[in-house]
Amino acid sequence: MPEAPYPQYHCPVCGKELPLEDARITVTCSDHAPETDVAFEVREAVPADKRDIEAICDRAWGETEFDSFGVTFDVMSGINLVAEVDGSFAGLLSLAVHGGELAIVLLTVYPESQGSGVGSALLERAVGVATDKHLPFIKVATTNDNIPALYFYQRQGFVISEVARGLAADKHGSAEPGFSDIPVRDEIRLRRPVA
Ligand SMILES: CC(C)(COP(=O)(O)OP(=O)(O)OC[C@H]1O[C@@H](n2cnc3c(N)ncnc32)[C@H](O)[C@@H]1OP(=O)(O)O)[C@@H](O)C(=O)NCCC(=O)NCCS
């Protein structure tokens, strides 16, 4: 598994940047969920975004190619939606048409802009892409350790459609530590209808 070179999350209490293994979950009531209040804009990527897209992929995964659904997707040839906060690059949603559905290749928001609705807004824009392309479903694959992503997608109407048990561990030769040090073993596939 490529080593993600930068933290994916930050601590809402002290602001410290968190490598995946150091992140922990806190359950709150809905009134006290951690959130920040930032204004952002979501738009389609343009050629001038290339460097920012490469940089956020590097931070998320260390490269621009991602394996899911048994194939390799390259973000640089995907349908890319970007989010900006104060004119600065804050998040990316990369999409590809695969098997008659719209596949999320990568969704990542820089830690300082998480919890402000950026991920939800990018996803909403993806629904528009799927509608325009007459694709009935949006699908995504994540791994068993990625509790924030499993929470996020299920809150957004996705349901688990398949579990490729052991796929992630087999691909990398062993179950490496992921979010909160949970061993990364399985690829979990989720989908939601577009209409
Ligand atoms: C998953 C991710 C894209 C969500 O983006 P986001 O901009 O933070 O999402 P939103 O602000 O729209 O929040 C959506 C929900 O997630 C919650 N959330 C987001 N970040 C959170 C965090 N760090 N801790 C707890 N909850 C969080 C929000 O509170 C909100 O909850 P609600 O539905 O109960 O209101 C983002 O956390 C991320 O980039 N994670 C790292 C990369 C990753 O794992 N991507 C998915 C790979 S498949």
Ligand as a Chemical Component Dictionary entry (heavy atoms), coordinates in Angstrom:
data_LIG
# 
_chem_comp.id                   LIG 
_chem_comp.type                 NON-POLYMER 
_chem_comp.pdbx_formal_charge   0 
_chem_comp.three_letter_code    LIG 
# 
loop_
_chem_comp_atom.comp_id 
_chem_comp_atom.atom_id 
_chem_comp_atom.alt_atom_id 
_chem_comp_atom.type_symbol 
_chem_comp_atom.charge 
_chem_comp_atom.model_Cartn_x 
_chem_comp_atom.model_Cartn_y 
_chem_comp_atom.model_Cartn_z 
_chem_comp_atom.pdbx_ordinal 
LIG C1  C1  C 0 -15.037 11.570 4.035  1  
LIG C2  C2  C 0 -14.802 13.059 3.666  2  
LIG C3  C3  C 0 -14.623 13.178 2.177  3  
LIG C4  C4  C 0 -16.034 13.864 4.101  4  
LIG O1  O1  O 0 -15.856 15.216 3.638  5  
LIG P1  P1  P 0 -16.374 16.473 4.494  6  
LIG O2  O2  O 0 -16.219 17.687 3.666  7  
LIG O3  O3  O 0 -15.732 16.467 5.815  8  
LIG O4  O4  O 0 -17.923 16.090 4.628  9  
LIG P2  P2  P 0 -19.099 17.052 5.125  10 
LIG O5  O5  O 0 -18.571 18.298 5.757  11 
LIG O6  O6  O 0 -20.037 17.190 3.980  12 
LIG O7  O7  O 0 -19.706 16.192 6.307  13 
LIG C5  C5  C 0 -20.523 15.100 6.099  14 
LIG C6  C6  C 0 -20.691 14.370 7.437  15 
LIG O8  O8  O 0 -19.453 13.799 7.863  16 
LIG C7  C7  C 0 -19.111 14.305 9.163  17 
LIG N1  N1  N 0 -17.675 14.478 9.248  18 
LIG C8  C8  C 0 -16.863 14.992 8.328  19 
LIG N2  N2  N 0 -15.602 14.991 8.783  20 
LIG C9  C9  C 0 -15.628 14.431 9.989  21 
LIG C10 C10 C 0 -14.645 14.126 10.960 22 
LIG N3  N3  N 0 -13.348 14.380 10.746 23 
LIG N4  N4  N 0 -15.047 13.558 12.110 24 
LIG C11 C11 C 0 -16.338 13.293 12.332 25 
LIG N5  N5  N 0 -17.329 13.543 11.441 26 
LIG C12 C12 C 0 -16.963 14.119 10.296 27 
LIG C13 C13 C 0 -19.832 15.605 9.285  28 
LIG O9  O9  O 0 -20.028 15.965 10.653 29 
LIG C14 C14 C 0 -21.120 15.290 8.580  30 
LIG O10 O10 O 0 -21.939 14.535 9.442  31 
LIG P3  P3  P 0 -23.541 14.608 9.402  32 
LIG O11 O11 O 0 -23.953 13.944 8.106  33 
LIG O12 O12 O 0 -23.950 13.866 10.596 34 
LIG O13 O13 O 0 -23.886 16.071 9.405  35 
LIG C15 C15 C 0 -13.571 13.627 4.437  36 
LIG O14 O14 O 0 -13.694 13.318 5.791  37 
LIG C16 C16 C 0 -12.222 13.129 3.912  38 
LIG O15 O15 O 0 -11.674 13.701 2.997  39 
LIG N6  N6  N 0 -11.685 12.057 4.517  40 
LIG C17 C17 C 0 -10.339 11.556 4.156  41 
LIG C18 C18 C 0 -10.322 10.863 2.824  42 
LIG C19 C19 C 0 -11.307 9.731  2.716  43 
LIG O16 O16 O 0 -11.341 8.848  3.544  44 
LIG N7  N7  N 0 -12.115 9.742  1.656  45 
LIG C20 C20 C 0 -13.071 8.688  1.337  46 
LIG C21 C21 C 0 -12.362 7.603  0.586  47 
LIG S1  S1  S 0 -13.513 6.447  -0.071 48 
# 
loop_
_chem_comp_bond.comp_id 
_chem_comp_bond.atom_id_1 
_chem_comp_bond.atom_id_2 
_chem_comp_bond.value_order 
_chem_comp_bond.pdbx_ordinal 
LIG C1  C2  SING 1  
LIG C2  C3  SING 2  
LIG C2  C4  SING 3  
LIG C2  C15 SING 4  
LIG C4  O1  SING 5  
LIG O1  P1  SING 6  
LIG P1  O2  DOUB 7  
LIG P1  O3  SING 8  
LIG P1  O4  SING 9  
LIG O4  P2  SING 10 
LIG P2  O5  DOUB 11 
LIG P2  O6  SING 12 
LIG P2  O7  SING 13 
LIG O7  C5  SING 14 
LIG C5  C6  SING 15 
LIG C6  O8  SING 16 
LIG C6  C14 SING 17 
LIG O8  C7  SING 18 
LIG C7  N1  SING 19 
LIG C7  C13 SING 20 
LIG N1  C8  SING 21 
LIG N1  C12 SING 22 
LIG C8  N2  DOUB 23 
LIG N2  C9  SING 24 
LIG C9  C10 SING 25 
LIG C9  C12 DOUB 26 
LIG C10 N3  SING 27 
LIG C10 N4  DOUB 28 
LIG N4  C11 SING 29 
LIG C11 N5  DOUB 30 
LIG N5  C12 SING 31 
LIG C13 O9  SING 32 
LIG C13 C14 SING 33 
LIG C14 O10 SING 34 
LIG O10 P3  SING 35 
LIG P3  O11 DOUB 36 
LIG P3  O12 SING 37 
LIG P3  O13 SING 38 
LIG C15 O14 SING 39 
LIG C15 C16 SING 40 
LIG C16 O15 DOUB 41 
LIG C16 N6  SING 42 
LIG N6  C17 SING 43 
LIG C17 C18 SING 44 
LIG C18 C19 SING 45 
LIG C19 O16 DOUB 46 
LIG C19 N7  SING 47 
LIG N7  C20 SING 48 
LIG C20 C21 SING 49 
LIG C21 S1  SING 50 
# 
